[in-house]
Amino acid sequence: MYIVQKHKARTLHYDLRLEMNGILKSWAIPKGISLDPNEKRLAILTIDHPIEYGDFEGVIPEGTYGAGTVMIWDKGAYYSIDDPEMYDQSNIENQIEEGKLLFYLEGKKLIGRFALIRTDKIHKQWMIMKLNDDEAKPVADILDEMPRSIVSGKTIEEISEEDSKNSFPNF
């Protein structure tokens, strides 16, 4: 599975999380994912998260890592482009180690081929880009067109206002 969480912490960003080996491998994407193949966006590799974190939507309290509002912006399945018939865990891990991950997303909002390319030697900075396919939209901004949660249908502001209704679990 993959999840994209919109996260209003110190700064607003989107977190791409890919499930592998019982964890969520995570990249913070300051400007979010684009469907324009001509647009490359910074993606910073962050700490791994527990699988359960992928279902969280609500407010992380101050003083806690990642404090701020989290919204589930998109969720679905992903797999390596090299093996479109089935999810190949070892192929994905090898691609991440080599610094070039080519994958296909099948979500509620994101569909199609994407690439994550490492841009530095210490493995933290990557670029994410939409590959040219039938789902590419060179001018459209999906973040503006589809701002609501796929789970609650709420905006990040509405989730923030309802802090007390969804307490942050201890993972």
C-alpha positions in Angstrom: 0.0 0.0 0.0 0.9 3.6 -0.3 -0.4 6.7 1.5 -0.1 10.4 0.9 -0.7 12.4 4.0 -1.1 16.2 3.9 0.7 17.4 7.0 0.4 20.9 8.4 3.3 20.9 10.9 5.9 23.7 11.1 5.3 24.0 7.4 2.6 22.5 5.1 3.9 19.5 3.1 2.8 16.1 1.9 4.3 12.8 3.1 4.5 9.9 0.6 4.6 6.6 2.5 5.4 3.3 0.8 4.7 0.0 2.7 7.6 -2.4 2.8 9.0 -4.9 5.3 6.3 -4.0 7.9 7.0 -0.3 7.9 6.2 2.8 5.9 9.2 4.2 4.0 8.6 7.9 4.0 9.4 11.0 2.0 8.4 14.6 2.9 7.4 16.5 -0.3 7.2 20.3 0.5 5.2 21.2 -2.6 3.3 17.9 -2.9 3.1 15.6 -5.9 2.5 17.0 -9.4 0.8 15.2 -12.4 2.9 17.4 -14.7 5.8 15.3 -16.2 7.8 18.5 -16.7 7.7 19.3 -13.0 10.2 17.8 -10.6 9.6 18.2 -6.9 11.9 17.8 -3.9 11.3 14.7 -1.7 13.2 14.3 1.5 13.6 10.8 2.9 12.5 10.9 6.6 12.3 8.3 9.3 10.4 5.1 8.8 6.9 5.0 10.3 4.8 2.1 11.7 2.2 0.7 9.3 -0.6 1.9 11.7 0.4 5.5 11.1 -1.0 5.2 7.6 -4.5 5.2 9.0 -4.1 8.2 11.2 -6.0 11.4 10.4 -6.1 14.0 13.1 -3.9 16.3 15.2 -0.5 15.3 16.6 -0.1 17.2 19.9 2.6 19.8 20.5 5.8 18.4 21.9 5.4 15.2 19.8 7.5 14.4 16.7 5.5 15.7 13.7 3.2 17.9 15.8 0.4 19.3 13.7 -2.6 18.3 11.6 -2.5 15.2 9.4 -5.0 14.4 6.6 -5.1 11.2 4.5 -5.0 12.9 1.1 -4.6 9.7 -1.0 -4.2 5.9 -0.5 -3.9 2.9 -2.7 -1.6 0.2 -4.0 1.8 0.7 -5.6 4.2 -1.7 -7.4 7.4 -1.6 -9.3 7.2 -0.7 -13.0 9.7 -3.4 -13.7 7.1 -6.0 -12.5 3.6 -4.7 -13.2 2.0 -8.1 -12.6 2.9 -8.3 -8.9 4.5 -6.3 -6.1 8.1 -7.3 -6.0 9.5 -6.3 -2.5 13.1 -7.1 -3.3 13.0 -5.1 -6.6 11.6 -2.0 -4.7 14.3 -2.3 -2.0 17.1 -2.6 -4.6 15.8 0.4 -6.5 15.8 2.5 -3.3 19.3 1.4 -2.5 20.4 2.3 -6.0 18.7 5.7 -5.8 16.1 5.3 -8.6 12.7 4.0 -7.8 10.2 3.6 -10.7 6.7 2.7 -9.6 3.0 2.7 -10.5 0.4 4.2 -8.2 -3.3 3.0 -8.1 -5.0 5.3 -5.7 -8.2 7.4 -5.4 -6.4 10.5 -6.7 -3.0 9.4 -8.0 -2.8 7.0 -10.9 0.1 6.2 -13.2 3.8 6.0 -13.4 6.1 7.9 -11.1 9.9 8.1 -10.3 11.8 8.9 -7.2 15.5 9.8 -8.0 18.1 10.3 -5.2 20.1 13.6 -5.8 22.7 13.5 -3.0 25.2 11.1 -1.6 23.8 10.9 1.9 20.5 9.4 0.7 18.1 12.1 2.1 17.4 14.3 -0.9 15.3 12.9 -3.8 13.2 14.3 -6.6 9.7 12.9 -7.4 8.2 13.3 -10.8 5.3 12.0 -12.8 6.4 10.0 -15.8 4.7 10.7 -19.1 1.7 8.4 -19.5 -2.1 8.6 -20.1 -2.7 9.9 -16.6 -0.2 12.9 -16.9 -1.8 16.3 -16.7 0.8 19.0 -17.7 -1.1 22.0 -16.5 -3.6 20.8 -13.8 -2.8 21.1 -10.1 -4.3 18.1 -8.4 -3.6 19.5 -5.0 -5.9 22.5 -5.7 -8.5 20.4 -7.6 -8.8 17.7 -4.9 -8.0 19.3 -1.5 -10.1 17.0 0.7 -9.4 13.8 2.7 -10.3 10.6 1.0 -11.3 9.2 4.4 -13.4 12.0 6.0 -14.0 14.3 3.1 -12.7 17.2 5.3 -10.1 19.9 4.5 -7.0 20.1 6.7 -8.5 23.1 8.4 -11.7 21.2 9.3 -9.6 18.4 10.7 -7.5 20.8 12.8 -10.7 22.3 14.3 -11.9 18.9 15.4 -8.7 18.0 17.3 -10.5 16.5 20.4 -12.4 14.0 18.3 -9.4 12.1 17.0 -6.7 11.7 19.6 -3.2 10.7 18.5 -2.4 7.1 19.3 1.0 5.9 20.7 2.7 4.0 17.9 
